[in-house]
Every structure is written in structure tokens, then in C-alpha cells.
Amino acid sequence: QDDHHSSGPGDLSIQLEYAFYTKAYKTYYDQATVVTNVTIPTGSTKKNPPTGIGSNSFFIGGTYSRTGIDWFGFTSSGGILTTSSHQTKFGDQFLYQFGFGRRIANTKEWLFAWMVEFDGTYSWKDKIHGIIDPNSGGNVIYLTPSLFISSENLIFQLGIGCPIQQHLFGQQTKNDYFLELNAGWTF
């Protein structure tokens, strides 16, 4: 972020997802899920920018997707509830997302697709040592094109997100971009 750079591990998340609605039609497939996770503070709050929030957090949300033969679309939303540590509490967050994509090619075992998603985060203000930080919180929306690769049990996604809207409270460094790499295993 601007003149600041940090690297290293972030916080560790353990996530579970349950599909409570699944329906197959002749040319498409619908699914709705509930998602929950717990984040363990393995990152650093002392780096600038920080790689973690310094305390546990909890997420609950939901997803809906429609997958056709060539096209797919999805939407999801949820909230992150943070806990405090040493009178410091990073602001809770509301996350929202929608996107679509199209199959590029597939083999017997792998599917390759492109995807475009809009990812938004609304953050409440942080409390540092018991005092509300006026230069925290706000709303950011990213446009993220990416490459999506999956098999029956593995999912990989690589993309770059560019902010299309940033309304940050107080004086904060705006984000230029983010690199996204996701990997998943279904069982």
C-alpha cells in the first residue's frame, strides 16, 4: 500500500460449507449453501499493512449459484464478527459478492473457465487500545477477473482485483490492487 509493504503468513481460517439446497434441471444446476468459518490469529498486527487482526474472528454467510453447460453465475454475502485482544478490536465486516463466468475448455478430469466477480467489503471502525480509530472502516468494491480451474475434488482460482469504488472513513491509504489465489478441496 503506497510506500508500505509487508509479507508473511496471514491469519489461518478453517471453513465449512453445507449445501442445503441442490436441484438439477435439464440444462443447469442450482445450489444454495451456508458457510461458516473460524479464523485463528497467525498473522501479524505489527506489520504495515498488517497481515492479521490479532484475535479470533467468526464468519457466517450464504451462497447461491447457477451452473449451466457453458455459463455460471453466483452471489454470496456474509458477516465477519471479530473479537478483541488487549482492548483492540478490528471492525466487523459485511462481505458481498456476485459474478459470472464461462467455460473455456474441459478434459475428462479438469474444467477451465474465466470468471469476473465484484467483491465488496463494508468495514466498521476499529477500536485500538479502547479508542475508536476515525481513520478506519469504509466500503471498497473490487472488479476481479480470474482464471478458474477445477476437478471433481480440487478448485484453483487466480485473479487480480482492481478497486472500482473506495469510500474509506477518515484518512486511509487507498488500495491499488490485490492478487487473489484460492485453493479448495471438496469431500
Secondary structure, DSSP 4 states (H G I P E B T S, - for coil): -TT----S---EEEEEEEEEEEEE-SSEEEEEEEEEEEEE--S-SSSSS-S--SS-EEEEEEEEEEEESSEEEEEEEEEEEE--BTTBBPPPEEEEEEEEEEEEEE-SS-EEEEEEEEEEEEEPPPEETTEE-TT--EEEEEEEEEEEEE-SSEEEEEEEEEEEEEEESSS-PPP--EEEEEEEE--
